[in-house]
Amino acid sequence: MTKFKIKSGDTVTVIAGDHKGSEGKVLQILRDKNRAIVEGVNLVSKHTKPSAQSPQGGIVKKEASIHISNLSLVEDGKAVRVGYTVDGDTKTRISKKTNKAI
């Protein structure tokens, strides 16, 4: 299984692609596809059929996934690289820029 340095709930910025510069919170990580769904980034229009939940149907704006390599973790408003430090049994994520725990 692939290990990512970004987790659900992290604030990330997009560093490459059409949505470069956008920031948002990670809603979900798709491990099998190496992708993540970020709040407010890569919105697509999804056409929905009328159903019991939405009798009207119509067009819904929804976040699509973005490749994990195009994302960078944000700390104090700036993109940072992530490293790890091990103290006994605990493994902690740290910022490579400031060496502080994230």
N, C-alpha and C positions, 0 to 999 in steps of 0.2 A: 504494500500500500504506500502511496506517495505521501510524504510529509511536507506540509506547507508552513511557511512562517507567518501566514496571515490566517486569522481565525474569524469565525462569525462574531459580529458585534464590533470589530475593529473599524476605525475610521481610516479610509484609504484615499489616495489620489490616483488618477489615471495618468500614466507617464508616457503612453504611446497610443496612437490610433486616432479615430475620429473624435473621441470624447476627451482628448488630452487636456489636462488641467481641471477636470471635474473632480469634485470630492463627494464622498458619501459613505454611508455605513454598510458594511458587508451583511447582507441578509442571510445568505446561504452559500456554502462551498460545495461544488460538485466535484468530488475527488476523482471519480472515474473519467471525467472529461477534462481535468485540469482547468476548471473554470469557476467563476464566482458570480453571484448576483449582487449588484451594488445598488443601493437605494438612489433613485433619481438619475441613474446613468444608463445609457444604451436603451432608451425607451423605444418600444416598437408598438405599432397599432395592431391589435388582435381583433378580428371580426368574430363576434359571438352570435350564435343562433338563439332565438327566443327559447327560454326554458322556464321551469317553475320558479327558480331563484330570480331570473331577470326576464320578465314577460316581454319586455320591449326588444331585447337583443341589442345589437348595434356595435359600435367600435369602442374598444377599451384600450387605453394606454397602459403598457405593462413593461417591467424591466426584463431585458434579455440578458443572458450571461455574457461575461467578458473574460478573456483569457487571463489567467493568474499572473503571467509574466508581464502584463501591461499595468499591473497595480503595484503601488508602493505604500507602505504603512506611513501614517502621518503622526508626528509628535511635535507639539507646539507650533502647528501650522506649516511645518516643513516635512518633506519626504525624507525618510531615514531607512537605512539598511538594518536588518535584524540579525543579531547574533544570539548565542546562548552562553550561559555560565552555569556551572554545576557546583552546588555547595552541598556536599554530603549526598542526601537522597533527593534534593530539590533541584529541578532544572528550571531556570528563569530566562525569559526573553529579555534581551537588552538592546538598546540603541547603539549602533556602531559609532554614531556621531558624538554622543554624550556619555556613553557607558552607563547610563541610568536604566533601571528596570522599567519595562513597559507594562 
